[in-house]
Amino acid sequence: MRVYVHLPRHLDSEAYRARYHRGIEPDVTPYGFHHAQSIGFDTTLSRSANGGRRTLLERITRKLIYVDLGHVWRNRRAIAEADIVWTMLEHEALSVAMMMWLGFVPRRPIIGGTVWMVDRWNSLDVARRHLLQKLVSYWSLLLVHSEACLEPARRYFPNIPVELMYFGVSADTFLADLAAPPAQSPIVIAGVGNDTTRDWGTLLEAFGNDSRFRLVIVCSWIDPELRARYNNVEVRPISSMEEFRAVYREASYVAVPMKDNMYSGITVALEAVALGVPVLSSRTGGVPTYFGEDEMLFVPPGDPAAMRDAVLSQSETDRKAMAARARQLYIEHDYSSFGMMKRYAALTERILDNRKEKNS
């Protein structure tokens, strides 16, 4: 079977591979889509032009109607030659669907993933909702990574099958490098993530200016004025995967503080768990889909006192045992990028077999 993977424009597959070999990216291809080839699929990944830069018109259309038609147009031949199209994010699946709707590329089954669309649905105007429903009708399957998205996605898109797709992170980069959670004073809390749902204010209120703790935050957009109010906080720039893993390895806990949402936190939680580091997470977003109370230190969103009390209430033995249980669950459920590609493959075989049956 021939699979075409439509990646975000800025994630050109060849440029990404080069960054991986320089130690900058966690996997050979974005989201580990290269594993499809070893599973037995003839796989083509999208290519980008002009270094991934968009024209003014392309920037406008992406902002207004969430599509990048130029990127699809440049990869139209690969779509025509494929049996099925795989995507990870809604922008890419919506873009391919619109080009099929307009007749610029031949219609092919689309496995479309969604991250933000369901979470933000109620904030969209009626015209945008109608357009999204029209484009999603071209998908063969809508995938979500969080159980919280299942019911609303099925309600918003009742004519398309919606399924849970467990996300995965590179086992080669994270699972192979087991960290021993350090026993140390002060307790080191590593906050990692660039998602807009990150609640750094609550994390800083919980642990900032408290000599019992040291905070290391990896985030490109945290407010410098917010950070400046605390004397035990380091905002650390990261330029390689080795530096990234070092943040995890030195942490007593990796924190995933979040504002209430349906989807966030999964990647960082999986990376930390694979490395064997205990995780402190807000009980929201996608993380509760993957782990329970025995594997993760969950606290209510927006509650700094609960965060601080949860960390202080755990003994060294409890902390290490929790991390070990979470890592074992990662292995048993195969929350790796290779495992995710196996799940994509199984869905693809089912979709194409059903099409053959209908056409026979």
GINOR-V99422 format. One record per residue. RES is the residue in three letters. PSI is psi as a letter, one per 40 degrees, with the letter a starting at -180 (NA if undefined). D_CENTER is the distance of its C-alpha to the mean C-alpha in whole Angstrom. Layout:
BEGIN
RES | PSI | D_CENTER
RES | PSI | D_CENTER
END
This chain:
BEGIN
MET | i | 26
ARG | h | 25
VAL | h | 21
TYR | h | 20
VAL | h | 16
HIS | h | 16
LEU | i | 13
PRO | i | 13
ARG | d | 17
HIS | e | 16
LEU | f | 14
ASP | h | 17
SER | d | 17
GLU | d | 21
ALA | d | 20
TYR | d | 17
ARG | d | 19
ALA | d | 21
ARG | d | 19
TYR | d | 18
HIS | e | 21
ARG | e | 22
GLY | f | 20
ILE | d | 17
GLU | i | 14
PRO | e | 13
ASP | i | 13
VAL | d | 16
THR | i | 14
PRO | h | 11
TYR | e | 8
GLY | f | 12
PHE | e | 14
HIS | d | 17
HIS | d | 17
ALA | d | 18
GLN | d | 21
SER | d | 22
ILE | d | 22
GLY | e | 25
PHE | i | 23
ASP | h | 25
THR | h | 21
THR | h | 21
LEU | i | 19
SER | i | 19
ARG | i | 21
SER | i | 21
ALA | i | 24
ASN | f | 26
GLY | f | 23
GLY | e | 20
ARG | i | 23
ARG | i | 23
THR | i | 27
LEU | d | 28
LEU | d | 28
GLU | d | 24
ARG | d | 23
ILE | d | 25
THR | d | 24
ARG | d | 20
LYS | d | 21
LEU | d | 23
ILE | e | 22
TYR | f | 18
VAL | i | 19
ASP | g | 20
LEU | d | 23
GLY | d | 24
HIS | d | 21
VAL | d | 22
TRP | d | 26
ARG | e | 26
ASN | e | 24
ARG | d | 26
ARG | d | 28
ALA | d | 25
ILE | d | 24
ALA | d | 28
GLU | e | 28
ALA | i | 25
ASP | d | 26
ILE | i | 22
VAL | h | 19
TRP | i | 16
THR | i | 13
MET | d | 9
LEU | i | 9
GLU | d | 12
HIS | d | 14
GLU | d | 15
ALA | d | 16
LEU | d | 18
SER | d | 19
VAL | d | 20
ALA | d | 22
MET | d | 24
MET | d | 25
MET | d | 26
TRP | d | 28
LEU | e | 30
GLY | e | 31
PHE | e | 30
VAL | i | 28
PRO | i | 29
ARG | h | 27
ARG | i | 25
PRO | i | 23
ILE | h | 19
ILE | h | 16
GLY | h | 14
GLY | i | 11
THR | i | 10
VAL | c | 8
TRP | d | 11
MET | d | 14
VAL | d | 15
ASP | d | 14
ARG | e | 16
TRP | d | 19
ASN | e | 22
SER | e | 22
LEU | i | 22
ASP | i | 26
VAL | d | 27
ALA | d | 28
ARG | d | 24
ARG | d | 23
HIS | d | 26
LEU | d | 25
LEU | d | 21
GLN | d | 23
LYS | d | 25
LEU | d | 22
VAL | d | 20
SER | e | 24
TYR | e | 23
TRP | i | 20
SER | d | 21
LEU | h | 18
LEU | h | 16
LEU | h | 12
VAL | i | 10
HIS | e | 8
SER | h | 10
GLU | d | 14
ALA | d | 15
CYS | e | 14
LEU | d | 16
GLU | d | 20
PRO | d | 19
ALA | d | 18
ARG | d | 21
ARG | d | 23
TYR | d | 22
PHE | g | 22
PRO | e | 24
ASN | e | 25
ILE | h | 22
PRO | h | 21
VAL | h | 18
GLU | i | 16
LEU | h | 13
MET | h | 11
TYR | h | 10
PHE | i | 7
GLY | i | 8
VAL | i | 9
SER | h | 12
ALA | d | 15
ASP | d | 17
THR | d | 16
PHE | d | 15
LEU | d | 17
ALA | e | 20
ASP | g | 21
LEU | h | 22
ALA | i | 22
ALA | h | 25
PRO | h | 24
PRO | i | 27
ALA | h | 30
GLN | i | 31
SER | h | 32
PRO | i | 31
ILE | h | 28
VAL | h | 25
ILE | h | 22
ALA | h | 19
GLY | h | 16
VAL | h | 13
GLY | i | 11
ASN | e | 11
ASP | i | 10
THR | e | 13
THR | e | 13
ARG | h | 14
ASP | g | 17
TRP | d | 19
GLY | d | 22
THR | d | 22
LEU | d | 21
LEU | d | 24
GLU | d | 26
ALA | d | 26
PHE | e | 26
GLY | i | 28
ASN | f | 31
ASP | h | 32
SER | e | 33
ARG | e | 32
PHE | i | 28
ARG | h | 27
LEU | h | 24
VAL | h | 21
ILE | h | 19
VAL | h | 16
CYS | h | 15
SER | e | 17
TRP | e | 18
ILE | i | 19
ASP | h | 23
PRO | d | 26
GLU | d | 28
LEU | d | 26
ARG | d | 26
ALA | e | 29
ARG | e | 31
TYR | h | 30
ASN | e | 32
ASN | f | 29
VAL | h | 26
GLU | h | 25
VAL | h | 22
ARG | h | 21
PRO | i | 20
ILE | h | 19
SER | e | 20
SER | i | 19
MET | d | 17
GLU | d | 20
GLU | d | 20
PHE | d | 17
ARG | d | 18
ALA | d | 21
VAL | d | 19
TYR | d | 18
ARG | d | 21
GLU | e | 23
ALA | h | 22
SER | d | 23
TYR | i | 20
VAL | h | 17
ALA | h | 16
VAL | g | 13
PRO | h | 16
MET | i | 14
LYS | i | 16
ASP | h | 17
ASN | i | 14
MET | e | 12
TYR | e | 9
SER | i | 8
GLY | e | 8
ILE | d | 6
THR | d | 5
VAL | d | 8
ALA | d | 10
LEU | d | 10
GLU | d | 11
ALA | d | 14
VAL | d | 15
ALA | d | 15
LEU | e | 17
GLY | f | 19
VAL | h | 19
PRO | i | 19
VAL | h | 17
LEU | h | 18
SER | i | 16
SER | i | 17
ARG | g | 17
THR | a | 15
GLY | a | 11
GLY | e | 10
VAL | d | 11
PRO | e | 14
THR | d | 13
TYR | d | 13
PHE | i | 16
GLY | a | 19
GLU | d | 22
ASP | d | 23
GLU | e | 20
MET | i | 18
LEU | g | 20
PHE | i | 19
VAL | i | 21
PRO | i | 22
PRO | i | 20
GLY | f | 22
ASP | g | 24
PRO | d | 25
ALA | d | 28
ALA | d | 26
MET | d | 24
ARG | d | 27
ASP | d | 29
ALA | d | 26
VAL | d | 26
LEU | d | 30
SER | e | 30
GLN | h | 29
SER | i | 31
GLU | d | 30
THR | d | 31
ASP | d | 28
ARG | d | 26
LYS | d | 26
ALA | d | 26
MET | d | 23
ALA | d | 21
ALA | d | 23
ARG | d | 22
ALA | d | 18
ARG | d | 18
GLN | d | 21
LEU | d | 18
TYR | d | 16
ILE | d | 18
GLU | d | 20
HIS | e | 17
ASP | g | 16
TYR | f | 12
SER | i | 12
SER | d | 11
PHE | d | 15
GLY | d | 14
MET | d | 12
MET | d | 14
LYS | d | 17
ARG | d | 16
TYR | d | 15
ALA | d | 19
ALA | d | 20
LEU | d | 19
THR | d | 21
GLU | d | 24
ARG | d | 24
ILE | d | 24
LEU | d | 26
ASP | d | 29
ASN | d | 29
ARG | d | 30
LYS | d | 32
GLU | d | 34
LYS | d | 34
ASN | e | 36
SER | NA | 38
END
